[in-house]
Amino acid sequence: MKKFLRRILLFFILILCFTSLVNFLLDVNTRRKSKFDISNSSKLILLGHSHPECAFNDSLINGFKNFASSGESYFYTYPKVKELIRNNQSIETVFIEFTNNQLHKNMDNWIFGKKYINHRYPKYSAFLNNEQELTLLRNNPLEYINSISQAKKKQLFRILTQDYNLINEIGGYRYLEKFKIDSILKSHDSDIKPLESCEISEINLFYLREIINFCHQNKKQVYLVRSPQHKKYYGGVNETQFDSIRLKKFSDVEFLDFNRFPLNNKDFADLEHLNFKGARKFSIFFNSLLQGGLLEKSIDDKQKFIDLRF
């Protein structure tokens, strides 16, 4: 009986070793063959979630590429920016969306919640470091294991199709036609009071710091930006805490604030996002700032330069 059990145990150990080896080789193959190449003329890139995804129409901004993606936390932006910079020496400047909701504890769900881990992990699994893998395993082991199988299927499909061009899968400008502001404002609570503080996502902010550090190590200029939002957007209730954390944790990075860029209701898809009309107005404005020498201005003069153009 003992001999039989030893054979069973040995069998499972061999299966585990074989599986680990296959997973390792699939990851190595994906990292080696994946392409993140962009045009050499694209010297400025943008990262973030749905706010900048819908605000920056990069077809209207010279030398600029939008890689923002809806529902993406800094946890998953981190491997993305590393691959973009490693594969594109032409990149000089990185803009990173930093807005009020990225502080909130809910961002943890964007990292290891069922919906997000199953969507993001198969795409970025080969590019995550060991610490990130352990974070997912500790916080949602069942969905993490499930997402591993999805990731391997995706990698095998790439081998079969020889499709390793990831550049069109990692974000881009989103053209929104919808206009829901009128109906939203009818039910909007105009008496929402500012919050002194909210529980924050330490993991999300940690990976924002990692992104910034990586960019600095690779001699890339980094700016935090905040996209236009409707003046009645409820997400700004933690503004005091937002300013405090930004100055405490990210004082070494310049902040370009477009939160109050003047737009009409018809330019918004909802309180958080611009529709294509608003994106066009804002993108043309942003391009004019860049062409007018915004990034060459001194630290103190950049926001003044922006505000005077509003």
Contacts in CASP RR format, 6 or more apart in sequence:
PFRMAT RR
TARGET T0000
AUTHOR 0000-0000-0000
METHOD contacts of the structure
MODEL  1
MKKFLRRILLFFILILCFTSLVNFLLDVNTRRKSKFDISNSSKLILLGHS
HPECAFNDSLINGFKNFASSGESYFYTYPKVKELIRNNQSIETVFIEFTN
NQLHKNMDNWIFGKKYINHRYPKYSAFLNNEQELTLLRNNPLEYINSISQ
AKKKQLFRILTQDYNLINEIGGYRYLEKFKIDSILKSHDSDIKPLESCEI
SEINLFYLREIINFCHQNKKQVYLVRSPQHKKYYGGVNETQFDSIRLKKF
SDVEFLDFNRFPLNNKDFADLEHLNFKGARKFSIFFNSLLQGGLLEKSID
DKQKFIDLRF
22 152 0 8 1.000
23 148 0 8 1.000
23 152 0 8 1.000
26 126 0 8 1.000
26 152 0 8 1.000
26 155 0 8 1.000
26 156 0 8 1.000
27 125 0 8 1.000
27 126 0 8 1.000
27 155 0 8 1.000
29 155 0 8 1.000
29 159 0 8 1.000
30 126 0 8 1.000
30 155 0 8 1.000
30 158 0 8 1.000
30 164 0 8 1.000
31 126 0 8 1.000
31 127 0 8 1.000
33 158 0 8 1.000
33 164 0 8 1.000
34 83 0 8 1.000
34 126 0 8 1.000
34 164 0 8 1.000
34 165 0 8 1.000
34 166 0 8 1.000
35 87 0 8 1.000
35 164 0 8 1.000
35 165 0 8 1.000
35 166 0 8 1.000
35 167 0 8 1.000
36 83 0 8 1.000
36 84 0 8 1.000
36 86 0 8 1.000
36 87 0 8 1.000
36 88 0 8 1.000
36 166 0 8 1.000
36 167 0 8 1.000
36 170 0 8 1.000
37 87 0 8 1.000
37 88 0 8 1.000
37 167 0 8 1.000
38 45 0 8 1.000
38 65 0 8 1.000
38 84 0 8 1.000
38 88 0 8 1.000
38 90 0 8 1.000
38 91 0 8 1.000
38 167 0 8 1.000
39 65 0 8 1.000
39 90 0 8 1.000
40 90 0 8 1.000
41 63 0 8 1.000
41 90 0 8 1.000
42 63 0 8 1.000
42 64 0 8 1.000
42 65 0 8 1.000
42 88 0 8 1.000
42 90 0 8 1.000
42 91 0 8 1.000
43 63 0 8 1.000
43 90 0 8 1.000
43 91 0 8 1.000
43 92 0 8 1.000
43 93 0 8 1.000
44 61 0 8 1.000
44 63 0 8 1.000
44 64 0 8 1.000
44 65 0 8 1.000
44 91 0 8 1.000
44 92 0 8 1.000
44 93 0 8 1.000
44 94 0 8 1.000
44 95 0 8 1.000
44 290 0 8 1.000
45 64 0 8 1.000
45 65 0 8 1.000
45 66 0 8 1.000
45 67 0 8 1.000
45 84 0 8 1.000
45 91 0 8 1.000
45 93 0 8 1.000
45 94 0 8 1.000
45 95 0 8 1.000
46 52 0 8 1.000
46 56 0 8 1.000
46 58 0 8 1.000
46 64 0 8 1.000
46 65 0 8 1.000
46 66 0 8 1.000
46 67 0 8 1.000
46 68 0 8 1.000
46 94 0 8 1.000
46 95 0 8 1.000
46 96 0 8 1.000
46 97 0 8 1.000
46 225 0 8 1.000
47 67 0 8 1.000
47 68 0 8 1.000
47 77 0 8 1.000
47 80 0 8 1.000
47 81 0 8 1.000
47 94 0 8 1.000
47 95 0 8 1.000
47 96 0 8 1.000
47 97 0 8 1.000
47 211 0 8 1.000
48 67 0 8 1.000
48 68 0 8 1.000
48 69 0 8 1.000
48 72 0 8 1.000
48 77 0 8 1.000
48 96 0 8 1.000
48 97 0 8 1.000
49 68 0 8 1.000
49 69 0 8 1.000
49 70 0 8 1.000
49 71 0 8 1.000
49 72 0 8 1.000
49 73 0 8 1.000
49 97 0 8 1.000
49 102 0 8 1.000
50 68 0 8 1.000
50 69 0 8 1.000
50 70 0 8 1.000
50 71 0 8 1.000
50 174 0 8 1.000
50 272 0 8 1.000
50 273 0 8 1.000
51 68 0 8 1.000
51 97 0 8 1.000
51 99 0 8 1.000
51 226 0 8 1.000
51 227 0 8 1.000
51 229 0 8 1.000
51 272 0 8 1.000
51 273 0 8 1.000
52 66 0 8 1.000
52 68 0 8 1.000
52 95 0 8 1.000
52 97 0 8 1.000
52 225 0 8 1.000
52 227 0 8 1.000
53 66 0 8 1.000
53 68 0 8 1.000
53 69 0 8 1.000
53 70 0 8 1.000
53 171 0 8 1.000
53 172 0 8 1.000
53 173 0 8 1.000
53 174 0 8 1.000
54 173 0 8 1.000
54 174 0 8 1.000
54 176 0 8 1.000
54 227 0 8 1.000
54 269 0 8 1.000
54 273 0 8 1.000
54 274 0 8 1.000
54 275 0 8 1.000
54 279 0 8 1.000
55 227 0 8 1.000
55 228 0 8 1.000
55 258 0 8 1.000
55 273 0 8 1.000
55 274 0 8 1.000
55 278 0 8 1.000
55 279 0 8 1.000
55 282 0 8 1.000
55 283 0 8 1.000
56 64 0 8 1.000
56 66 0 8 1.000
56 68 0 8 1.000
56 173 0 8 1.000
56 227 0 8 1.000
56 279 0 8 1.000
56 282 0 8 1.000
56 283 0 8 1.000
56 286 0 8 1.000
57 66 0 8 1.000
57 173 0 8 1.000
57 175 0 8 1.000
57 276 0 8 1.000
57 279 0 8 1.000
57 280 0 8 1.000
57 283 0 8 1.000
58 64 0 8 1.000
58 65 0 8 1.000
58 66 0 8 1.000
58 172 0 8 1.000
58 173 0 8 1.000
58 283 0 8 1.000
59 173 0 8 1.000
60 280 0 8 1.000
60 283 0 8 1.000
60 284 0 8 1.000
60 287 0 8 1.000
61 283 0 8 1.000
61 286 0 8 1.000
61 287 0 8 1.000
61 290 0 8 1.000
62 287 0 8 1.000
62 290 0 8 1.000
62 291 0 8 1.000
64 287 0 8 1.000
64 290 0 8 1.000
66 171 0 8 1.000
66 172 0 8 1.000
66 173 0 8 1.000
67 80 0 8 1.000
67 84 0 8 1.000
67 170 0 8 1.000
67 171 0 8 1.000
67 172 0 8 1.000
68 97 0 8 1.000
68 171 0 8 1.000
68 172 0 8 1.000
68 173 0 8 1.000
69 170 0 8 1.000
69 171 0 8 1.000
69 172 0 8 1.000
70 174 0 8 1.000
71 110 0 8 1.000
71 116 0 8 1.000
72 110 0 8 1.000
72 120 0 8 1.000
73 102 0 8 1.000
73 107 0 8 1.000
73 110 0 8 1.000
73 111 0 8 1.000
73 116 0 8 1.000
73 201 0 8 1.000
73 204 0 8 1.000
73 207 0 8 1.000
74 102 0 8 1.000
74 204 0 8 1.000
74 205 0 8 1.000
74 207 0 8 1.000
74 208 0 8 1.000
74 210 0 8 1.000
74 211 0 8 1.000
75 110 0 8 1.000
75 111 0 8 1.000
75 132 0 8 1.000
75 135 0 8 1.000
75 203 0 8 1.000
75 204 0 8 1.000
75 207 0 8 1.000
76 111 0 8 1.000
76 120 0 8 1.000
76 124 0 8 1.000
77 96 0 8 1.000
77 207 0 8 1.000
77 211 0 8 1.000
78 132 0 8 1.000
78 207 0 8 1.000
78 210 0 8 1.000
78 211 0 8 1.000
78 214 0 8 1.000
79 124 0 8 1.000
79 127 0 8 1.000
79 128 0 8 1.000
79 129 0 8 1.000
79 132 0 8 1.000
80 124 0 8 1.000
80 127 0 8 1.000
80 170 0 8 1.000
81 94 0 8 1.000
81 211 0 8 1.000
81 214 0 8 1.000
81 215 0 8 1.000
82 127 0 8 1.000
82 214 0 8 1.000
83 127 0 8 1.000
83 166 0 8 1.000
84 91 0 8 1.000
85 91 0 8 1.000
85 94 0 8 1.000
85 214 0 8 1.000
85 215 0 8 1.000
85 218 0 8 1.000
85 220 0 8 1.000
91 220 0 8 1.000
92 220 0 8 1.000
92 221 0 8 1.000
93 220 0 8 1.000
93 221 0 8 1.000
93 222 0 8 1.000
93 223 0 8 1.000
93 295 0 8 1.000
94 211 0 8 1.000
94 215 0 8 1.000
94 220 0 8 1.000
94 221 0 8 1.000
94 222 0 8 1.000
94 223 0 8 1.000
95 222 0 8 1.000
95 223 0 8 1.000
95 224 0 8 1.000
95 225 0 8 1.000
95 256 0 8 1.000
96 208 0 8 1.000
96 211 0 8 1.000
96 212 0 8 1.000
96 222 0 8 1.000
96 223 0 8 1.000
96 224 0 8 1.000
96 225 0 8 1.000
97 224 0 8 1.000
97 225 0 8 1.000
97 226 0 8 1.000
97 227 0 8 1.000
98 208 0 8 1.000
98 224 0 8 1.000
98 225 0 8 1.000
98 226 0 8 1.000
98 246 0 8 1.000
98 250 0 8 1.000
98 255 0 8 1.000
99 226 0 8 1.000
99 227 0 8 1.000
99 229 0 8 1.000
99 242 0 8 1.000
99 259 0 8 1.000
100 235 0 8 1.000
100 236 0 8 1.000
100 237 0 8 1.000
100 238 0 8 1.000
100 239 0 8 1.000
100 242 0 8 1.000
101 107 0 8 1.000
101 235 0 8 1.000
102 201 0 8 1.000
102 204 0 8 1.000
102 205 0 8 1.000
102 208 0 8 1.000
103 198 0 8 1.000
103 200 0 8 1.000
103 201 0 8 1.000
103 204 0 8 1.000
103 205 0 8 1.000
103 238 0 8 1.000
103 241 0 8 1.000
103 242 0 8 1.000
103 245 0 8 1.000
104 198 0 8 1.000
104 199 0 8 1.000
104 200 0 8 1.000
104 201 0 8 1.000
104 238 0 8 1.000
105 198 0 8 1.000
105 199 0 8 1.000
105 200 0 8 1.000
105 201 0 8 1.000
106 201 0 8 1.000
107 201 0 8 1.000
107 203 0 8 1.000
107 204 0 8 1.000
108 139 0 8 1.000
108 201 0 8 1.000
108 203 0 8 1.000
108 204 0 8 1.000
109 116 0 8 1.000
110 116 0 8 1.000
110 204 0 8 1.000
111 117 0 8 1.000
111 135 0 8 1.000
111 136 0 8 1.000
111 139 0 8 1.000
111 201 0 8 1.000
111 203 0 8 1.000
111 204 0 8 1.000
112 135 0 8 1.000
112 136 0 8 1.000
112 139 0 8 1.000
112 140 0 8 1.000
112 143 0 8 1.000
112 144 0 8 1.000
113 140 0 8 1.000
113 143 0 8 1.000
114 140 0 8 1.000
114 143 0 8 1.000
117 136 0 8 1.000
117 140 0 8 1.000
117 143 0 8 1.000
117 144 0 8 1.000
117 147 0 8 1.000
118 143 0 8 1.000
118 146 0 8 1.000
118 147 0 8 1.000
118 150 0 8 1.000
121 128 0 8 1.000
121 136 0 8 1.000
121 144 0 8 1.000
121 147 0 8 1.000
121 148 0 8 1.000
121 150 0 8 1.000
121 151 0 8 1.000
122 147 0 8 1.000
122 150 0 8 1.000
122 151 0 8 1.000
122 153 0 8 1.000
122 154 0 8 1.000
123 154 0 8 1.000
123 166 0 8 1.000
123 169 0 8 1.000
123 170 0 8 1.000
125 147 0 8 1.000
125 148 0 8 1.000
125 151 0 8 1.000
125 155 0 8 1.000
126 151 0 8 1.000
126 155 0 8 1.000
135 203 0 8 1.000
136 144 0 8 1.000
136 147 0 8 1.000
137 144 0 8 1.000
158 164 0 8 1.000
173 279 0 8 1.000
175 276 0 8 1.000
175 279 0 8 1.000
176 269 0 8 1.000
176 273 0 8 1.000
176 274 0 8 1.000
176 275 0 8 1.000
176 276 0 8 1.000
176 279 0 8 1.000
177 269 0 8 1.000
177 275 0 8 1.000
177 276 0 8 1.000
178 269 0 8 1.000
178 270 0 8 1.000
178 275 0 8 1.000
179 266 0 8 1.000
179 268 0 8 1.000
179 269 0 8 1.000
179 275 0 8 1.000
180 269 0 8 1.000
180 270 0 8 1.000
181 230 0 8 1.000
181 265 0 8 1.000
181 266 0 8 1.000
181 268 0 8 1.000
181 269 0 8 1.000
181 270 0 8 1.000
181 271 0 8 1.000
182 265 0 8 1.000
184 270 0 8 1.000
184 271 0 8 1.000
185 232 0 8 1.000
185 265 0 8 1.000
188 232 0 8 1.000
188 271 0 8 1.000
189 234 0 8 1.000
190 232 0 8 1.000
192 234 0 8 1.000
192 237 0 8 1.000
193 237 0 8 1.000
194 236 0 8 1.000
194 237 0 8 1.000
194 238 0 8 1.000
194 239 0 8 1.000
194 240 0 8 1.000
195 237 0 8 1.000
195 238 0 8 1.000
195 241 0 8 1.000
196 240 0 8 1.000
196 241 0 8 1.000
197 238 0 8 1.000
197 240 0 8 1.000
197 241 0 8 1.000
198 238 0 8 1.000
198 241 0 8 1.000
200 241 0 8 1.000
200 245 0 8 1.000
205 245 0 8 1.000
205 249 0 8 1.000
208 250 0 8 1.000
209 249 0 8 1.000
209 250 0 8 1.000
212 222 0 8 1.000
212 250 0 8 1.000
212 252 0 8 1.000
212 253 0 8 1.000
215 221 0 8 1.000
215 222 0 8 1.000
216 222 0 8 1.000
221 295 0 8 1.000
222 253 0 8 1.000
223 253 0 8 1.000
223 254 0 8 1.000
223 255 0 8 1.000
223 256 0 8 1.000
223 295 0 8 1.000
224 246 0 8 1.000
224 250 0 8 1.000
224 253 0 8 1.000
224 254 0 8 1.000
224 255 0 8 1.000
224 256 0 8 1.000
225 255 0 8 1.000
225 256 0 8 1.000
225 257 0 8 1.000
225 258 0 8 1.000
226 255 0 8 1.000
226 256 0 8 1.000
226 257 0 8 1.000
226 258 0 8 1.000
226 259 0 8 1.000
227 258 0 8 1.000
227 259 0 8 1.000
227 274 0 8 1.000
227 282 0 8 1.000
228 258 0 8 1.000
228 259 0 8 1.000
228 260 0 8 1.000
228 261 0 8 1.000
228 263 0 8 1.000
228 274 0 8 1.000
228 278 0 8 1.000
228 282 0 8 1.000
229 235 0 8 1.000
229 236 0 8 1.000
229 259 0 8 1.000
229 271 0 8 1.000
229 272 0 8 1.000
230 265 0 8 1.000
230 268 0 8 1.000
230 270 0 8 1.000
230 271 0 8 1.000
230 272 0 8 1.000
231 260 0 8 1.000
232 271 0 8 1.000
233 271 0 8 1.000
233 272 0 8 1.000
234 271 0 8 1.000
235 272 0 8 1.000
236 242 0 8 1.000
246 255 0 8 1.000
254 299 0 8 1.000
254 302 0 8 1.000
255 303 0 8 1.000
256 294 0 8 1.000
256 302 0 8 1.000
256 303 0 8 1.000
256 306 0 8 1.000
257 303 0 8 1.000
257 306 0 8 1.000
258 282 0 8 1.000
258 286 0 8 1.000
258 306 0 8 1.000
260 310 0 8 1.000
261 282 0 8 1.000
261 285 0 8 1.000
261 310 0 8 1.000
262 310 0 8 1.000
263 274 0 8 1.000
263 278 0 8 1.000
263 281 0 8 1.000
263 282 0 8 1.000
266 277 0 8 1.000
267 274 0 8 1.000
267 275 0 8 1.000
267 277 0 8 1.000
267 278 0 8 1.000
267 281 0 8 1.000
268 274 0 8 1.000
268 275 0 8 1.000
268 278 0 8 1.000
269 275 0 8 1.000
274 282 0 8 1.000
285 309 0 8 1.000
288 309 0 8 1.000
289 305 0 8 1.000
289 306 0 8 1.000
289 309 0 8 1.000
294 302 0 8 1.000
294 305 0 8 1.000
294 306 0 8 1.000
295 302 0 8 1.000
297 305 0 8 1.000
END
